[in-house]
């Protein structure tokens, strides 16, 4: 097996390394706001609500929460007070407590879509996707034009693997807001999951009609083209992204990966160097640079690049393994053994059986 064969360069790795359109980690719909308070018959309550809102606007969340809780004690059947408590808890990142407050509000007023939306948002941020989906659905039932609720619904459905119903949600958003770029991106990501790449491309192209100077959209479009084997279209999209945002390191990382697939090691090295110049601590860019030097059999530069990579990612077993290979080729046997032993130990601790066996075999070969 040659050194080049040991460097894994596939279209799949291109997508895994950041070009795949990833699902958001939290529901991206905006957090709820306090439902505007109507003047209450009880002047004490009215004063408390006014002061609570003032504290929220000033960023004094602890004081605002204490005021709303006092108000709730005085008037426990006022749903809007509990929505205020939930809002403050949301701003503080206390999503479980926020959900509890919004449930109290809903128990009092069962037909307020804002309360259900706020509950859904809080639940989505706790990871309770099934309950969040139910709350988003109820929001949409009460207000079928709530775009934020539809976006949130799509995201939590995708988390549960329900891509078909997520597609429905995003299609509703596009119908309501034909220029919603976020919806087209999420629609494209969902279509990819459904293995419908041509439609995913069309969704991104529609987004680019709306925002032709959006480099991130070009980046994602390029990824899909490349994944489908259309290298020319992929490279063209990436080049447009580079022109639009020349300081975006991810553009050059992906250009580098395309050039690796084409075995153009010099071009790949230049691309990864641009990425590391922009973002010196990028593990992804440094790994691509090191792999390209190793594949080119420039073992001195590969050694330097892999040493830097192990500084950036000290738990990266493959980096130590490839460092050992580069050192072995330079007849730096003691250093090669040390690097390979480190790789072996990391592979073992990470339960990577194939990597462990590979490192053991290379060590035996060196010691013979």
HUMO-V100145 format. One record per helix or strand of 3 or more residues. SS is the DSSP state (2 for helix, 1 for strand). FROM is the first residue (numbers start at 1). LEN is the number of residues. If there is no record, write none. Layout:
# HUMO-V100145
ss=SS from=FROM len=LEN
ss=SS from=FROM len=LEN
This chain:
# HUMO-V100145
ss=2 from=4 len=3
ss=2 from=11 len=9
ss=2 from=43 len=16
ss=2 from=61 len=14
ss=2 from=79 len=13
ss=2 from=95 len=14
ss=2 from=113 len=14
ss=2 from=129 len=14
ss=2 from=147 len=13
ss=2 from=163 len=14
ss=2 from=181 len=13
ss=2 from=197 len=14
ss=2 from=215 len=13
ss=2 from=231 len=14
ss=2 from=249 len=13
ss=2 from=265 len=14
ss=2 from=283 len=13
ss=2 from=299 len=14
ss=2 from=317 len=13
ss=2 from=333 len=17
ss=2 from=353 len=15
